[in-house]
Amino acid sequence: MIYYTKTDEWVKVEGNKATIGLSNYAVSELGDIVFVELPQVGDEFSKGESFGAVESVKAASDIYMPIGGKVTKVNEELEDSPEALNEDSVVNYLIEIEDFDVEELEGLLQEDEYLKDK
Amino acid sequence: MANKEVPFGLKITPLYEYLQNQGGSFTGFGGYYMPVNFKEGIISEHQAVRNDSGLFDISHMGEVRINGNEAAKFLNYVSSNNINKISDNQLQYHIILQEDGGVVDDLIVYKFKENDFWLICNASNKDILVEHLGKILDEKKFDARVIDESDAYAAIAIQGPKSQEKLEQALSEKLDDIKYMRFKDVNQFYVSRSGYTGEDGFEVYGSPANILEITMKLVDLDVKLCGLGSRDTLRFEAGLPLFGHEMSNYISPVQAGMNFAIDFNKEEFIGKEALVAQRENLEEKIYGMELLDRGVLRQGYPIYDGEENVGYITSGFMIPGTRNSYATGLIKTNYKNGDELEVEVRNRRLKVRLRNKRFL
């Protein structure tokens, strides 16, 4: 099950890990992505905290945690190929986390709810 | 998807509906609702202009006529440059100054004939400029008039190495005789060889209906539609300043390194004293720089030499299609090209090396 935030991130929980990324809608609005700034493995963030940024040709945008947790993996491919986000930013996740609280998923949006206002 | 209605208070250009149908993604700019980019994005538009040809709607820019017996004298009083240096059917870059040397607007002057000019100004500054000029006319009693003709004209820029052959096809007219910064009448259009991209190209002014028609012809000839996004990356890469970034109410043309457009030999012009003082003792100026770490520098980011804040970023981009990240910044003048400084980006310090500001 994939959940979205109003600030255009998504989170997908699988067992004790969760992956986090940017919605395809957000990326299409940003345009060509040229740089992605991601945290280090081991960094901890709480829900709503900024954990990185994406830079399109024209602007920088912060990215926020849909739920809190500890970073276990970052998508290093994006360092050399940030444009992969323009191809599919749901397949191409940003980070993976653990040590999260599933109750924090409450209040996030399901895909159809998220897309309703777009 | 994005809201297709024009936001309240914004104007549209005569090309709006056509550009909307061509897949433009729009934003408010200088009081107009303008395309930022089309479907394939800024990078492909940037590359089209560098390698082939691209078309920009520039109808939002103002056309302000100055005429009357003392039009040239008046223009030379309000502007940094010297209009007497150009001939009929020639263009010249001018900077309209405040008393303190700050910039009211920078613009291109088209000289139709003796004492008859067009000022092509930034959309966001047009009303300010017209008011500024009107006020000086009142005070100084020059025999001249200022007439805002913007609503009567639409305009496009065709830029890139293939722009001449494509525009010649669309107009059925040879354009070899239009040299750089010159213009002439061609079939109800004014056509100049000029632009804001660092490439060869043309700017075409005409009635809204005629401009729409020629735009459609050019798109049929595979001239790529481009938006404000690539207009900004192209001008930046070519080292051209943008009002509100490298020059502004607070950044003078001397600080911006635009001395070629200032005629210090003119006896009098608004802002002269301030610029002369700056020329003798310049404390801050615009530098170019290369980002040595990964990232992109944006306007307003602070620049540091150790713990000392020595300036701020005025524009910055990763050049489309490359991993080269460059910026311009207003910095204290005690540095030279090759020196390394730091820029604060989201609470981190990134390293930059100063260099010239033409990145092409």
HADDOCK unambig.tbl for C-alpha pairs under 7 A between the chains (distance, minus, plus):
assign (segid A and resid 31 and name CA) (segid B and resid 41 and name CA) 6.20 0.50 0.50
assign (segid A and resid 32 and name CA) (segid B and resid 41 and name CA) 6.30 0.50 0.50
assign (segid A and resid 32 and name CA) (segid B and resid 42 and name CA) 6.84 0.50 0.50
assign (segid A and resid 32 and name CA) (segid B and resid 43 and name CA) 6.95 0.50 0.50
assign (segid A and resid 35 and name CA) (segid B and resid 295 and name CA) 6.20 0.50 0.50
assign (segid A and resid 57 and name CA) (segid B and resid 317 and name CA) 6.68 0.50 0.50
assign (segid A and resid 57 and name CA) (segid B and resid 318 and name CA) 6.74 0.50 0.50
assign (segid A and resid 58 and name CA) (segid B and resid 229 and name CA) 6.60 0.50 0.50
assign (segid A and resid 118 and name CA) (segid B and resid 1 and name CA) 5.06 0.50 0.50
assign (segid A and resid 118 and name CA) (segid B and resid 2 and name CA) 6.77 0.50 0.50
